[in-house]
């Protein structure tokens, strides 16, 4: 390092080469600073330092130890200068250091920096590394960089070979390079090969775009399932049109926010605490609503609709008064942030992926409750024939309260999931109540499988139509489809069975 302060460029070049060959992990950073002009030496003792501009001078850091050396005047530190020949050798040395790193991720990042470069020194370093690279992803990135560089070759054979390597590649750089080649290439054979490669890339991009659309449709469907599954139970068992269902979802979302505010240092764990808390809070509100209002209105669906609509307004105002009239943001845990990069053209966000899996888990749990517990048996009995269930000793009033509480608790859990996708506000439930009723009616009132299939189907159909119809028109078309569908099958995809259902 001390030899870098010499006046002779030959001496500096030899010193830089020795640093590159040392194998020291600090070598790449040091040589990069030398190449970019950030490496200096202190004039009083020739100590090699990193220098950053500061008020009236330089803030110095020892290049070897990282020690903070304080600030000095502008004349107290001088840049270590290099010439063009050193620049070329430094690029090659830095490339070799990064590409020879034992960390595959570091090698991949180094290889990615070569993409689009036409520097022969860097491309030759990439070729040498490719011959000995054992990591598939790094080798693919190196091959891409080399192929794009070879597209500018004077040799027709090399250009054709490069086009063959880029055939079907999903990297945007490959597509852009082939597009540029088609605009400038004069040879008909090379043009035909480049067009075929570009068409293959476009086909694969469209295929991945379709997969991404299906994923977004399934994630939207999972949100609809979570929002509607609690409504399917209460609507199916008690015949109650609960217009406050959206506000029960909203209460679950606000519970998530309050739990996170109570444990700000444990964001990664707050969501796990919020799940049972939201279930209990929304479930308790559901039981209270059923005991104080709904129980007096059974058999009068219009009155239940009006009463629950009033309750929804009361709950909205309660949240505005006690918490905030403004939307609040719920922070996502780190394990739900980011995306799963399957290939350069397809990435699935973790938050939507987790919510999709979460919806399936909630569905499975609710199905087990209804099929494997005494409460589930009573709920199914009451939903199929309330009078016969009461004659057999089932306390239908207790079942109604427990069912309403269970449906409300599931709505609260749905609010926890929705808090990871959108801002939490007093009106957030209104955005899902209509969609929830559409899912329930389409799938079949009171049928869990119908809710699952209906929610997923409507979510996918909505996302498939959005690219050519737009978001608003897609929703209208879905609504028109449901209207036409229930004209043909008024009881939905999976109609409920039993004498009461027939009536």
C-alpha positions in Angstrom: 0.0 0.0 0.0 2.8 2.4 0.8 4.2 1.9 -2.7 1.0 3.4 -4.1 2.2 6.8 -3.0 5.3 6.6 -5.3 5.6 9.0 -8.2 6.2 6.3 -10.9 3.1 4.8 -12.5 5.0 1.6 -13.1 5.6 1.4 -9.4 2.0 2.0 -8.6 0.8 -0.5 -11.1 3.2 -3.2 -9.6 1.9 -2.3 -6.1 -1.7 -2.6 -7.2 -1.0 -6.0 -8.8 0.6 -7.2 -5.6 -2.4 -6.1 -3.6 -4.7 -7.9 -6.0 -2.6 -11.1 -5.7 -2.5 -10.9 -1.9 -5.8 -12.6 -1.4 -6.7 -10.1 1.3 -10.5 -9.5 1.6 -9.9 -5.8 1.7 -8.1 -5.8 -1.6 -11.2 -5.3 -3.8 -12.5 -2.3 -1.9 -9.1 -0.7 -1.9 -8.5 -1.1 -5.6 -12.0 0.1 -6.4 -11.4 3.3 -4.4 -8.1 3.7 -6.3 -10.0 3.3 -9.6 -12.7 5.8 -8.7 -10.3 8.4 -7.3 -11.3 8.0 -3.6 -7.9 6.8 -2.4 -5.6 9.5 -1.0 -2.4 9.8 1.1 -1.7 12.2 4.0 1.1 14.6 3.0 2.9 14.7 6.4 3.5 10.9 6.7 2.3 9.4 3.3 -0.3 7.3 5.1 -2.8 5.8 2.7 -6.4 6.9 3.5 -9.9 7.1 2.3 -11.0 10.7 2.0 -14.5 12.2 2.0 -15.2 15.9 1.5 -15.9 17.8 4.8 -16.2 21.5 5.7 -13.0 23.1 4.5 -11.1 19.9 4.0 -11.2 16.1 4.1 -12.5 13.5 6.6 -9.9 10.8 6.6 -10.2 7.0 7.3 -7.2 4.7 7.4 -7.4 2.4 4.4 -5.9 -0.5 6.1 -7.5 -0.5 9.6 -10.6 1.6 9.1 -9.6 3.9 11.9 -11.1 7.4 11.9 -8.3 9.9 11.5 -10.4 13.0 11.8 -10.5 16.0 9.5 -7.6 17.8 7.8 -7.2 20.7 5.4 -7.5 20.4 1.7 -3.7 20.7 1.3 -3.0 18.0 3.9 -4.2 15.1 1.7 -3.5 14.3 -1.9 -5.2 12.0 -4.4 -3.3 8.9 -5.6 -3.3 9.4 -9.4 -3.4 6.7 -12.0 -3.1 6.6 -15.8 -5.2 4.8 -18.5 -3.1 1.7 -18.5 -3.6 1.4 -14.7 -7.3 1.8 -15.2 -7.5 -1.2 -17.5 -5.4 -3.4 -15.2 -7.4 -2.2 -12.1 -10.7 -3.2 -13.8 -9.3 -6.6 -14.6 -8.0 -7.1 -11.1 -11.2 -6.0 -9.4 -13.2 -8.2 -11.7 -11.0 -11.2 -10.9 -11.2 -10.5 -7.2 -14.9 -10.3 -7.1 -15.4 -13.3 -9.4 -13.0 -15.5 -7.4 -14.8 -14.8 -4.2 -16.0 -18.0 -2.3 -19.4 -16.4 -1.8 -21.7 -17.2 -4.8 -23.9 -14.2 -4.2 -20.9 -11.9 -4.4 -19.8 -13.6 -7.6 -23.3 -13.2 -9.0 -23.3 -9.5 -8.2 -19.9 -9.1 -9.8 -21.0 -10.9 -12.9 -24.2 -8.7 -13.1 -21.9 -5.6 -13.3 -20.4 -7.0 -16.5 -23.8 -7.1 -18.4 -23.8 -4.5 -21.1 -20.0 -3.9 -20.9 -17.9 -4.0 -24.0 -14.6 -3.6 -22.2 -12.4 -6.5 -23.6 -10.5 -6.8 -20.3 -13.7 -7.4 -18.3 -15.2 -9.7 -20.9 -12.0 -11.8 -21.0 -12.1 -12.1 -17.2 -15.7 -13.2 -17.4 -14.7 -15.9 -20.0 -12.0 -17.2 -17.7 -14.3 -17.4 -14.7 -17.1 -19.1 -16.7 -14.7 -21.9 -17.6 -14.3 -22.8 -13.9 -17.6 -21.6 -12.4 -19.7 -24.2 -10.6 -22.7 -22.1 -9.5 -25.5 -22.3 -12.0 -26.8 -18.8 -11.4 -23.4 -17.2 -11.6 -22.6 -19.1 -14.8 -25.9 -18.0 -16.3 -25.1 -14.4 -15.5 -21.6 -14.6 -16.9 -22.9 -16.3 -20.1 -25.4 -13.5 -20.5 -22.7 -10.8 -20.2 -20.5 -12.6 -22.7 -23.3 -13.2 -25.2 -24.4 -9.5 -25.1 -20.8 -8.4 -25.7 -20.4 -10.9 -28.6 -23.5 -9.4 -30.3 -21.2 -6.5 -31.2 -18.5 -8.7 -32.6 -17.3 -8.3 -36.2 -17.5 -12.1 -36.7 -20.8 -13.3 -38.0 -20.3 -16.7 -36.4 -19.8 -15.1 -33.0 -22.9 -13.1 -33.4 -24.9 -16.1 -34.3 -23.5 -18.1 -31.4 -24.4 -15.2 -29.1 -28.0 -15.1 -30.4 -28.3 -18.8 -29.8 -27.2 -18.4 -26.2 -29.7 -15.6 -25.7 -32.6 -17.6 -27.3 -35.5 -17.6 -24.8 -33.5 -15.7 -22.1 -35.8 -13.8 -19.7 -33.3 -11.2 -18.7 -34.4 -7.7 -19.8 -30.9 -6.9 -21.0 -31.0 -9.9 -23.4 -34.3 -8.6 -24.9 -32.9 -5.0 -25.2 -29.7 -6.2 -26.8 -31.5 -8.3 -29.4 -33.8 -5.4 -30.2 -30.8 -3.1 -30.8 -29.2 -5.8 -33.0 -32.3 -6.1 -35.1 -32.3 -2.3 -35.7 -28.6 -2.2 -36.8 -27.9 -5.7 -38.3 -27.6 -5.9 -42.1 -27.0 -9.6 -42.5 -30.3 -11.5 -43.3 -29.3 -14.7 -41.6 -28.3 -12.9 -38.4 -31.5 -10.9 -38.5 -33.7 -14.0 -38.9 -31.9 -15.7 -36.0 -32.2 -12.6 -33.8 -36.0 -12.3 -34.6 -36.6 -15.9 -33.8 -34.7 -15.5 -30.4 -36.7 -12.3 -29.7 -40.0 -14.1 -30.5 -39.1 -16.9 -28.1 -38.3 -14.4 -25.4 -41.6 -12.7 -25.9 -43.5 -16.0 -25.7 -41.8 -16.9 -22.4 -42.4 -13.4 -21.0 -46.2 -13.7 -21.9 -46.3 -17.1 -20.2 -44.7 -15.8 -17.1 -47.0 -12.8 -17.1 -50.0 -15.2 -17.2 -48.6 -17.1 -14.3 -48.1 -13.8 -12.4 -51.7 -12.8 -13.2 -53.0 -16.2 -11.9 -51.0 -15.7 -8.7 -52.5 -12.2 -8.2 -55.9 -13.7 -9.0 -55.5 -16.4 -6.3 -54.2 -13.8 -3.8 -57.2 -11.6 -4.5 -59.4 -14.8 -4.2 -57.8 -15.7 -0.9 -58.7 -12.2 0.4 -62.3 -12.6 -0.7 -62.4 -16.1 0.9 -61.1 -14.7 4.2 -63.6 -11.8 4.1 -66.6 -14.0 3.1 -66.0 -17.2 5.0 -67.3 -15.8 8.3 -70.3 -14.3 6.5 -71.0 -17.7 4.9 -71.5 -19.3 8.3 -73.8 -16.6 9.8 -75.8 -16.1 6.6 -76.1 -19.9 6.1 -77.1 -20.9 9.6 -79.2 -17.9 10.7 -80.3 -16.3 7.5 -79.0 -13.0 8.8 -77.9 -10.3 6.3 -75.1 -8.9 8.4 -74.1 -5.5 6.9 -71.7 -5.0 9.8 -69.5 -7.8 8.7 -67.1 -5.4 7.1 -66.8 -3.5 10.3 -65.9 -6.7 12.1 -63.1 -7.1 9.6 -62.1 -3.5 10.4 -62.0 -4.3 14.1 -59.5 -7.1 13.5 -57.3 -4.8 11.5 -57.4 -2.1 14.2 -56.6 -4.8 16.8 -53.5 -5.6 14.7 -52.5 -2.0 14.7 -53.0 -1.6 18.5 -51.0 -4.8 19.2 -48.2 -3.5 17.1 -48.2 -0.2 18.9 -48.1 -2.0 22.2 -44.9 -4.0 21.2 -43.0 -1.7 18.8 -39.7 -3.5 19.3 -41.2 -6.9 18.4 -42.7 -6.2 15.0 -41.8 -9.7 13.7 -43.8 -11.3 16.5 -46.7 -8.8 16.9 -48.6 -10.4 14.0 -48.7 -13.7 15.7 -50.0 -12.1 18.9 -52.6 -10.1 16.8 -54.2 -13.2 15.3 -55.8 -14.6 18.5 -56.4 -11.1 19.8 -58.3 -10.1 16.7 -60.3 -13.3 16.8 -61.3 -12.7 20.4 -62.1 -9.0 20.0 -64.2 -9.4 16.8 -65.8 -12.5 18.2 -66.8 -10.8 21.4 -68.4 -7.9 19.4 -70.2 -10.5 17.3 -71.7 -12.3 20.3 -72.7 -8.9 21.8 -74.4 -7.9 18.5 -76.3 -11.2 18.3 -77.4 -11.2 22.0 -78.5 -7.5 22.0 -80.0 -7.0 18.5 -80.0 -10.0 16.1 -81.8 -12.4 18.5 -85.0 -10.3 18.3 -85.1 -10.1 14.5 -84.8 -13.7 13.4 -87.1 -14.4 10.4 -87.2 -10.8 9.4 -84.2 -10.3 7.0 -85.1 -6.7 6.0 -85.0 -5.6 9.6 -81.7 -7.4 10.2 -80.2 -5.7 7.2 -81.3 -2.3 8.5 -80.2 -3.0 12.1 -76.8 -4.3 11.1 -76.3 -1.4 8.8 -76.9 0.9 11.7 -74.4 -1.1 13.8 -71.8 -0.7 11.1 -72.1 3.1 11.3 -71.8 2.9 15.1 -68.7 0.8 14.9 -67.1 3.2 12.4 -67.8 6.2 14.6 -66.5 4.3 17.6 -63.2 3.7 15.9 -63.0 7.4 14.7 -63.6 8.6 18.2 -61.4 6.2 20.2 -58.5 5.7 17.8 -58.3 8.0 14.8 -60.4 9.3 11.9 -57.3 9.0 9.6 -56.0 5.8 8.1 -53.2 4.1 10.1 -50.4 2.0 8.7 -49.5 -1.5 10.0 -45.9 -2.4 9.5 -45.3 -5.8 7.9 -42.8 -8.2 9.6 -39.5 -8.8 7.9 -40.4 -12.4 7.0 -43.4 -11.0 4.9 -41.4 -8.4 3.1 -39.8 -8.7 -0.3 -40.5 -11.2 -3.0 -39.6 -14.7 -4.2 -37.7 -14.2 -7.5 -38.4 -17.3 -9.4 -36.8 -16.0 -12.6 -35.9 -12.6 -14.1 -39.5 -12.2 -15.3 -41.5 -13.6 -12.4 -41.5 -12.6 -8.8 -44.1 -13.5 -6.1 -44.4 -11.1 -3.2 -44.2 -12.8 0.2 -47.1 -11.0 1.8 -49.6 -12.2 -0.8 -48.0 -15.7 -0.8 -48.4 -15.9 3.0 -52.0 -14.6 2.9 -52.9 -17.2 0.3 -51.5 -20.0 2.5 -53.1 -18.4 5.5 -56.5 -18.4 3.9 -56.2 -22.1 3.2 -55.1 -22.7 6.8 -58.1 -20.8 8.1 -60.4 -22.7 5.7 -59.0 -26.0 6.9 -59.3 -25.0 10.5 -62.9 -23.9 10.1 -63.8 -27.1 8.2 -62.4 -29.2 11.0 -64.4 -27.3 13.6 -67.6 -27.8 11.6 -66.9 -31.5 10.8 -65.1 -32.8 13.9 -66.6 -30.9 16.9 -69.8 -31.0 18.8 -70.4 -27.3 18.0 -69.9 -28.0 14.3 -72.4 -30.9 14.5 -75.0 -28.6 16.1 -74.3 -25.8 13.6 -74.9 -28.2 10.7 -78.0 -29.5 12.3 -79.5 -26.1 12.9 -78.6 -24.9 9.3 -80.3 -27.9 7.7 -83.4 -28.1 9.9 -83.7 -25.7 12.8 -87.1 -27.1 14.1 -85.9 -30.7 14.1 -82.6 -29.7 15.8 -84.5 -28.0 18.6 -86.8 -31.0 18.9 -83.7 -33.2 19.4 -82.5 -31.0 22.3 -80.1 -28.7 20.5 -80.2 -25.2 22.1 -80.5 -23.2 18.9 -80.2 -19.8 20.7 -76.8 -20.9 22.1 -75.8 -22.2 18.7 -76.8 -18.9 17.1 -74.7 -16.9 19.5 -71.6 -19.2 19.1 -72.0 -19.3 15.4 -72.3 -15.5 15.1 -69.2 -15.2 17.4 -67.3 -17.7 15.3 -68.1 -15.9 12.1 -67.2 -12.6 13.6 -63.9 -14.0 14.9 -63.0 -15.2 11.5 -63.8 -11.8 10.1 -61.4 -10.3 12.7 -58.7 -12.8 11.5 -59.4 -11.6 7.9 -58.7 -8.1 9.1 -55.3 -9.1 10.4 -54.4 -10.4 6.9 -55.9 -7.3 5.1 -53.8 -5.0 7.3 -50.7 -6.4 5.5 -52.1 -5.4 2.1 -53.7 -2.0 2.7 -54.0 0.9 5.1 -56.3 0.4 8.0 -59.1 2.9 8.2 -62.7 3.3 9.6 -64.2 2.7 6.1 -62.0 -0.3 5.1 -64.7 -2.8 5.7 -67.1 -1.2 3.2 -64.8 -2.2 0.4 -65.3 -5.9 1.1 -68.9 -6.3 2.2 -70.4 -6.4 -1.3 -67.7 -8.7 -2.6 -68.3 -11.0 0.4 -72.0 -11.3 -0.3 -71.2 -12.0 -4.0 -68.8 -14.8 -3.0 -71.4 -16.3 -0.6 -74.2 -16.2 -3.1 -72.1 -17.5 -6.0 -70.6 -20.4 -4.0 -73.7 -21.4 -2.2 -75.1 -20.0 1.0 -73.7 -21.7 4.1 -71.3 -24.0 2.1 -67.6 -23.7 3.0 -66.4 -25.4 -0.2 -68.6 -23.1 -2.2 -67.0 -20.1 -0.5 -63.5 -21.3 -1.3 -64.2 -22.1 -4.9 -66.4 -19.0 -5.4 -63.8 -16.7 -3.9 -60.9 -18.1 -5.9 -62.9 -18.2 -9.1 -64.0 -14.6 -8.8 -60.5 -13.4 -7.9 -58.9 -15.1 -10.8 -61.6 -14.0 -13.2 -61.2 -10.4 -12.1 -57.5 -10.4 -12.6 -57.7 -12.1 -16.0 -60.1 -9.5 -17.3 -58.3 -6.4 -15.8 -55.5 -6.2 -18.5 -58.0 -5.7 -21.3 -61.1 -4.4 -19.6 -59.7 -2.3 -16.8 -60.3 -2.7 -13.0 -63.7 -1.0 -12.9 -65.1 -2.7 -16.0 -63.8 -6.1 -14.8 -65.8 -5.7 -11.5 -68.9 -4.8 -13.5 -68.5 -7.8 -15.8 -68.0 -10.1 -12.7 -71.2 -8.7 -11.2 -73.1 -9.2 -14.5 -71.9 -12.8 -14.6 -73.1 -13.5 -11.1 -76.5 -12.0 -11.8 -76.9 -14.2 -14.9 -75.5 -17.2 -13.0 -78.0 -17.0 -10.1 -80.8 -16.7 -12.6 -79.8 -20.2 -13.7 -78.7 -21.6 -10.3 -80.3 -19.5 -7.6 -78.8 -21.6 -4.8 -75.2 -21.2 -6.1 -72.4 -23.7 -7.1 -72.8 -25.9 -4.0 -76.4 -25.6 -2.7 -77.2 -26.3 0.9 -79.0 -29.6 1.7 -81.9 -30.3 4.1 -85.6 -29.6 4.3 -85.1 -26.0 5.5 -82.8 -25.4 2.7 -85.3 -26.7 0.2 -87.9 -24.4 1.6 
